[in-house]
């Protein structure tokens, strides 16, 4: 009986390990459009909730855009507008440790964990241009801007930060920030809470801005056409501009109609906001909001 029990326990543990291993390492949870994923083979597609991200791919955001990415071990990565995030390495189970290497070439980002996941084993490094931060369970914000300035600000936890050829700096106090301007590293300082709050808004998806979320039930019908070719004209424009439109055929009064839609909006407010943004643009006439 004990042998059978041990086999059952071992089988359950193996099944759990297999499920964890098979789980995508990174999934898009939310998108404040426009945003794109650029695949390793050069293909480019509008970013949408539920998309899996893999090593060698990159995420690009447009003006007023935000992206929320969830890692398989529970941490969250947020990217602000006009950003470029390269996924250089993703290993969901590297000897029981989640391993990732991300590079923020442009824009603002935030890496954060919650109380339930902060103690999970992870080995994550995030590079902001030439500055790299090693992370093992913490909360930080950073940015690389057009003035050749890189900032990494610790919100909670402990990180080691440094640039090539420099001795890394350990930061373990909340609101400490590391700054490098035009190739020169400045002394570590402390940022005021008000400034940190302003920085944080650069990576947060704001309510009422037309953001899509995983599990969202609302949709916006942006065009309806009697031929697929006409629908494709709107569909292609939207997708080229970073909006994850889909075409869905339907029968209306005995006739086939092609609807161009964006789905996964979490509320009527978000759906109406997106409809307002796209009204009169890219071939969109009068959008319709529904569940």
N, C-alpha and C positions, 0 to 999 in steps of 0.2 A: 504493500500500500504506500509506504514511504517513497519507494522508487517511482511509482506512478505519479504521486503528488509532485515530486521533484521534476519529473518530465513535463507535467502540466505547467508548472511555474516557469520552467526554462522555455517552454513553447510560447507562453504568454509574453515573457520578456523579449524573446526573439521577434515575435510579431510586433511588439511596440517599437523595437529598434528598427525593424524593416519599415514600419510606417513613418518613423521620424526621418529615416534615410531617404525615403521616396518623396517626402514632402518637398515642394519647391523651396529653394533657398531664399528667394526674394519674390514677393508678389506686390503689384501695385494696388494699394488700398483706396486711394483717392486722387482725383485729378481736377484741378482748377485750370481749365483749358485756356490757350493752346499748349500742347506738349507732344513730344515725339519720342519714340524709341528708335535708335539706330542699331540695327543688327550687325553681327560680326561679318556677315557676307555683303554688307553695304546697303541692304534694304532699309527703308525708312517707313515707319507707320505711325499714325497718331496713337498716343498713349491712352489706354482705357483701363478702368478698374478690372482686376482679375488677371491682368497680364503677368506672366512669369518673366523675370529678368535672369539672364545667365551671364557667366564670365565672358568678357570680350564685347559686351554691349554697352551702349551709353544712352543716357536720358538727357534730352534737351528741352528746356522750357522757353516759352515766349514771354511777351510783355504781360504783366499782371498775372502770370501763371504760378501755380504751386503744385507740387507733387508729394504724395505720402506713400512711402514704401515700407512694407513690413517684412522683416527677416524671419526665418523659420524658428529662431530661438527667442523671438518675442520683441527684439529691439525695433525701433522705428527710425527711418531716415527721411528727413524732409528737405525738399529743394525749393528755393525761391525762384523768382522770375529771372529770365535771361540767364539761366544756369546751364551748366554742362557737367554731368556726373558720369564718370567712367567706371564701370564695374570691372575691375582688373582681375579679381579672384573671388570665387565663392565656393566654399567647401562646407556643406551643412554638417558633416560628421567627420572631422579630421581627428580620429582617435578619441572620440567623445567630446571634442571641442569644436564649436562653430568658428570657422575661420573665414575672414573676408578682408579684401583690400579694395578700397574705393578711392577715386581721385576726383576732387572737385576742381575742374579746370577754370570754371567761371561761376560767379554768383554766390549766394548764401545757402548754407545748409545747417541742419541740426541733427545730431544723433542722440537718441534718448532711449532710456529703458524705464519700465515701471517697477513698482514694488515687487511684483510677482516674478519678474524676469531678471532683475539686476544681478542676482547671484548665480545665474547660469554661466557655465564655462564658455567663454568666448575669447577669441584672439582677433581683434579688428584693428586695422590701421586705416586712417583716413588722411589723405594728402590734399593739402590746399595749395595748388601750384607746386612750389618746391618745399613747402613745410609739411612735415608728417607728424601725426599724433597717434600714439599707440594707446588702444582702449581695451580695458577689461572690465566693463560694467560701470557706466557713468553717464553723464548728460553734458553735452557741450554744443556750442554754436560756433560757426566759422564762416569766413567769406573771403573770396578773391575778387578784387574789383579792377576796373579799367586803369586805375592809377598805379598798378603794380604794387598793390598793398594786400597783404594776407593777414587775417586776424583769426585767432582761435581763442575762444573764451570758455573757461570751465564754469559750468553751472553747478554740478555736483559730482563728487567722486575724486578720481586721481588720474592724471594723464602725463605722458612723457612727450614733449614736443621739441622738435629741432629741425634744422635745415642741413643740407649736405655740407660737410666740413666743419660743423659746429658741435660742441658738446651739448647733448640734449638737456632740456630743462624740465624738472618735475614740477607740476602744478597740482596742489592738493587742497586749495582753499577756494571756496565759492567766489565767483566773480573775478578771479585772476584772469588776465588775458595776455596773450603773446602776440606781438605785432612785428611784422617785417615789411619795410617800405623800400621799394626800389633796390632790393638786394641787401639791405642793411637791417639787422635785427635790433630792435629797441628793447630796453629793460622791461621785464615783466611788471605789469601794474595791476590796479584794480579798477573795474568799471563801475559807475554808479548804477543803482537799480533801475532808475528811469531810462538810462541809455540801453541797458540790457533788455528792458521791456520793449523798446523801440526796435532793437535788433531782432528780437524774437518774432515780431509781427511780420518780418520779411520772409519767414518760412512757414507761417501758419495759413492753412486754408480758411478763408474768412466766410462767415455765414452770408447767404444771400448773393453770392458771386457766380452762381451757376455751376458749382462743382459737382462732379459725379463721384459716387462712392460704391464700394463693393456691397451688393445686396440692395441697392436702390431700386425702388419699384416704379418710379415715375419716368415718363418719356416725353420727348418733344418731337412732333412730326413737323419736319422742316419743309417738305415738298411732297406732293402726290402727283404722279404722272401716269398717263395711259400707256406709255412705252418705256421700256427699260433704258433705251438710249437717252431719253430726256431726263430720266431720273439720275442716270450716271453723270450727267453734266453737273448737277448740284452735288452729288456724292463725291465726285473727284475733287471739286473745288474745296469742299469742307475738309476732306482728309488731307489734302496737300497743305492746308493751313492749320493742321494740328487738332482737328475735331473728329472724334471717332464715330463717324456716321456709318450706318448700315442701311441696306436696301431690303425691304420686306414686301413680297408680293401678297396681294389680298384680292378677294372678290367683293366688289361693291356694286349692288344693283345688277348683278349678272355680268359685270365687266371686270376684267383683270386690271388692277391698279397697283403701281409700284410706289410704296411709301419710303421716303428717306427720313431716317430717325436717328436721334441720339438717345440712348437709354441709360439706366443706372443712376438716375437722379434721385436723391434720397427724400425729397419733399416737393410739394407744389411750389414753395417759395424758390427753391433752387431751379426747378424746371422753368418757371416763369422768368427768372433772371436770365437764364441761358437763352430763352426764346427772345427776350428783349435785346440781348447782345447781338443776335444773329439776324434779326428782322431787317430785311432790305439789303443784306450782304450775301455774296457768294451764291446768288441765284435763289435765295430764300425770300419768300413773299410774306405771308402771314402765318407764322408757326402756330401749332395747336398743342396744348398741354393735356396729358391724360395719364391714367395709370394702366 
